[in-house]
Amino acid sequence: MCGIVGYIGEQQVAPLLIQGLKRLEYRGYDSAGIVVSKNGHLEVRKEAGKIAELEKLIQAEPVEGWYGIGHTRWATHGPPNTRNAHPHLSEKGDFAVVHNGIIENAGTLRKLLQERGHVFTSDTDTEVLVHLIEEVYTTGEGRATESLERAVETALTQIEGTYGIAVVSTRDPGKIVVARLGSPLLIGVGENGETFVASDAAAVIAHTRDVIYLNDGDMATITKGGYTVHRPKHGPVDRPINRVDWDLSEVERGGYDHFMLKEIMEQPETLRETMRGRLLEEEGGVKLGGLQGMDEELRQAQRVVILGCGTSWHSGVIGEYLLEDLARIPCEVEYASEFRYRRAVVEPGTIAIPISQSGETADTLWAMREAKQQGATTLGIVNAVGSTIPRETDAGVYLHAGPEIGVASTKAFTSQVVVLAMITVHLGRLRGTLTQSRGREIVRALKQLPEQVAEILKMDDEIKKLAEQYKDSKNFLYLGRGYNFPAALEGALKLKEISYIHAEGYPAAEMKHGPIALIDENMPVVVIAPKDAVYDKVRSNIDEVKARGGCIIAVVSQDDDELEKVVDHVIRIPRTHDALTPILASVPLQLLAYHIAVLRGANVDQPRNLAKSVTVE
Ligand code: F6R
């Protein structure tokens, strides 16, 4: 989603802001801008399109100064054009604001401000805020005029919605004032008094690894030489400095054409990292540090509710199958965006598991808060260390998959499923529903996954050839059954989001209740059919498609020599435990989607209309 970066220190600020914005571009990218404080006035440069466009503008019209703020936008209010790009300036040009989030009462406030004579120059909700701050500062009953902090604080009391904001002003120069409610913000503590602010550590990691994550309701002032954090009406607060433990190389493409390809190819290593030190092969169990001290609660748990969106919801469906099949605990998976508003019943003894790569997805965060408020114990499965969800859950398990930059989630998905499998083993062993020998089977199979994924990745060229054959298809159907039904959903999502080909995932047997009507020779059907408990059933579904002239690409087990006689193409994957087949099956489908999208000339890392971390509801 939108990204914020700010800097105050000794260096020229514009290049630093551009560099930070480029690292945030993956979050949202329809326009961008910066404001720099220069000789007592604020200079704005903004441009529609990618950061490269803004960079060109700044080359043509340079700005100098030692502090400023920047923003990369993903449109919520108003089309993506220069006028609506941030920063937004107050009418007299004395105040500038960048904002992530949504101001829900923007319409009402805009009307009130217009009645008081304010003239608006954009369609955004954010502009309301800068008018309010200016008004409070200059005329606000004289109370807020003593500082920018007071003006921002007072203006924010009128705002309904979510925000991460950074504000600068010529009236109170030499500082950046920031505030957060529902949209992430952090302070980067640099050397020699340099200080950064950003919505994501990726923007500051080139300069510092020491970051302070702000909590909802926090405000902070950043000056040359330091920072202070305070809570309105409460006063100063101490927030710990955290060390970011990943490298700059992890947020760079490292020789790959796209982040997505890099992240697909990284999976043997990321899966190893997810499992490192956590598997107890002999005991047939796992050791999950983040769940320490929870044994009794997990033993007594009556039910699990998994919450997530998109790809994380798909891994959640696999989690539901795992937990019910192997740990025998009742489990439901819910779209986080539905859970919050449908007055769901959360019974005593419920464990709510929010799954999120970013740890910032607003729908998942609020669903988790709702479950927690209704008495559930919350246990997060998150990749981004220090993000909001893990800071608010009672316990959790990190993926340790490293930063995921490509908008289409790949390595996070496979690591999520591995974590769900490990949680299943943990619960099953604790509750006595999974024997040691069955636990051992799963742990052994988990251990083999990195090697097996590496083997699948060697088929890249073969899958590329397949992509060439199918790149012009208008529609795709993905079918799977049992553990591989969610893998079919995920395969279809990968294809549609990056190639813009319409694709649907379906339970293989459900197809005959409707979608079978779509099948003809122009409809490629991807069927996930490893040799698992439902192999024979899926085989019949394949025959049904073939009987109607459908063209089938089947993901099959390495030793399957039956299906290749029936289908049009086979993609072979190694044998594993039934419950882990969706991990192996999803890897070639990621590659298929990737190559089709590249061949169609789509921008796979930054697909249209999408943002990496969706921090608005
Ligand atoms: C799809 C994709 C999205 C995310 C969804 C949730 O490739 O990336 O569907 O999975 O927006 O995001 P997180 O996992 O960050 O909560």
Residues whose N, C-alpha, C, O or C-beta is under 5 A from the ligand:
A	BS01	F6R	C309 G310 T311 S312 I355 S356 Q357 S358 G359 T361 V407 A408 S409 K612 V614
